[in-house]
C-alpha cells in the first residue's frame, strides 16, 4: 500500500542542543521539508493562524475515545516485525505535532481536527495521521529489534527510550562500538580553531570583513543576508547573542564558540525590513525596532561534541541508513484504530 507520509545554522535556538535535535528527529519520523521559500511562506502563515486560533483548539483533540479497541491488533509491519495498535497510539501525540500546522494552514476556519477531511492525495487526515504515527512506531521497533538481537537490557523502573539504551550499550561494548565507529563524525575542532585564528588575525589586520565572510565563511545563511542577520533576542544561541550585545556597531569580536563551530562576529546596524526568516519579530508588525540586533559573522564549522554525543549521532546516522532500506507495510486494520 502507498506510503502517504512525506538553513542558516543559527536560526533556531533549540538546535543548539545536539542530543535534543537527534531525539526529536528520530521520534518525529521521516518528515521532509519543502524548499526554503515554500517553508517560509507556510511557517509565516501557520504562525499567524496558530496565534490567532490557538485558544480555540480543543486540547483533547484525539485518542480519548473510551473504546480503544484491540490494542494488540497488528496494523503494520516493518521488515517483518509487527507494529500493533498500541505502538501506533503511543506515537500519535508526536504525529499530531508534526501535522497540526499543516492542517491549520489548509483549514484555517476549523477549530478542531476533522479526521475525515481529504488531506494528502486521496487520503483523509485521519489516515495520514495514523500512517505518520505508524512510521514513528516502525523506527522505534528497529531499535528494539537491534537491542533484542544484541541482548541489550532495559531499565526496569521508568521509561527509557530505546535509542538511548542502544547508544549506552554501544558506548560500553567494544565489539558494538567497533561496528558504529565509522559513522562517528570527525573531530575537526583543532583544525577549525587554527583556521579561525588565522582569519581573526587577518580581520584585525584590516582586511575587508565582508570579503572574508564570503570567501571563508561556512554559514550558508550569509548568502541570503550578505549585510548581516537582523534578529531579536532569543533567536540566536546564547553565546552568539551575548557576544553581539557586548559589541558596539562596527566592532568585531574575538573567537566565539557555539555548538555550530567558531564565529568571528561583527555587529552591524539592524535592518527592520529584512528580519531573519523564522524570527518572531518578523511576524509582529509592532515589534520595537530598538529591540532588534544586527550581526554578520565568519563561521568555521567544528565539532565540539563529547564522545557520547558523537556516538549518539553515529547511531542515528546508521539507523537512518537502515530505515532507508526498510520495508514498511500498512495493513487494512490500521483504519480500525479509533480517532476522535
CORCOR-V495949 format. One record per pair of residues at least 12 apart in sequence whose C-alpha atoms are under 7 Angstrom apart, sorted by the first residue. I is the first residue (numbers start at 1). GAP is how many residues later the second one is. D is the distance in whole Angstrom. If there is no record, write none. Layout:
i gap d
I GAP D
I GAP D
This chain:
i gap d
1 328 7
1 329 6
4 124 6
5 123 7
5 126 7
5 127 6
6 25 6
6 26 6
7 213 7
7 214 6
8 211 6
8 212 6
8 213 4
9 210 7
9 251 7
10 226 6
10 227 7
11 224 6
11 225 6
11 267 7
12 223 6
12 224 6
13 221 7
13 222 6
13 223 5
13 224 5
16 221 6
16 243 6
19 290 7
27 109 6
28 66 6
28 108 6
29 106 6
29 107 5
40 237 7
44 239 7
45 60 7
46 55 6
46 58 7
46 59 5
49 55 7
49 59 7
56 55 6
57 54 5
57 55 5
58 54 6
61 51 7
61 52 7
61 279 7
62 277 6
62 278 5
63 275 7
63 276 5
63 277 6
64 276 7
65 275 6
68 270 6
69 268 7
71 13 7
71 14 5
71 15 5
72 12 5
72 13 6
72 14 6
73 12 6
75 255 6
75 256 5
75 258 5
75 259 5
76 253 5
76 254 4
76 255 5
76 258 7
77 251 6
77 252 5
77 253 7
78 60 6
78 248 7
78 249 5
78 250 4
78 251 6
79 247 6
79 248 5
79 249 7
83 55 7
85 252 7
87 50 6
88 45 5
88 46 5
88 49 6
91 42 5
91 45 6
91 46 6
92 41 5
95 34 6
95 37 6
95 38 5
96 33 7
127 208 7
140 22 7
143 19 6
143 20 6
144 18 6
147 19 6
152 17 7
167 144 7
167 145 6
167 148 7
180 134 6
180 135 7
183 131 5
183 134 7
183 135 7
184 126 6
184 127 6
184 129 7
184 130 5
185 125 6
187 116 6
188 114 5
188 115 6
189 113 5
189 114 6
189 115 6
192 108 6
192 109 7
192 110 6
196 66 7
196 104 6
213 84 7
213 85 5
217 81 5
217 82 5
217 83 6
218 81 5
218 82 6
218 83 6
219 80 6
227 69 7
228 40 7
228 66 6
228 67 5
228 68 4
229 47 6
229 65 5
229 66 5
229 67 6
230 40 5
230 41 6
230 44 7
230 45 5
230 46 6
230 62 7
230 63 6
230 64 5
230 65 7
231 44 6
231 45 6
231 48 6
231 61 6
231 62 5
231 63 6
232 47 7
232 49 6
232 59 7
232 60 5
232 61 6
235 44 6
239 19 6
244 21 7
244 23 6
244 51 7
247 20 6
248 19 7
249 18 5
249 19 5
249 20 6
250 16 6
250 17 5
250 18 6
251 15 6
251 16 6
252 13 6
252 14 4
252 15 7
253 12 5
253 13 6
259 45 7
260 41 6
260 42 6
261 38 7
261 39 6
261 40 4
261 41 4
261 42 7
262 37 6
262 38 5
262 39 6
262 40 7
263 34 6
263 35 6
263 36 5
263 37 6
264 33 5
264 34 5
264 35 7
265 30 7
265 31 6
265 32 4
265 33 7
266 29 6
266 30 5
266 31 6
267 27 6
267 28 4
267 29 7
268 26 5
268 27 5
268 28 7
269 25 5
270 22 6
270 23 5
270 24 4
272 17 7
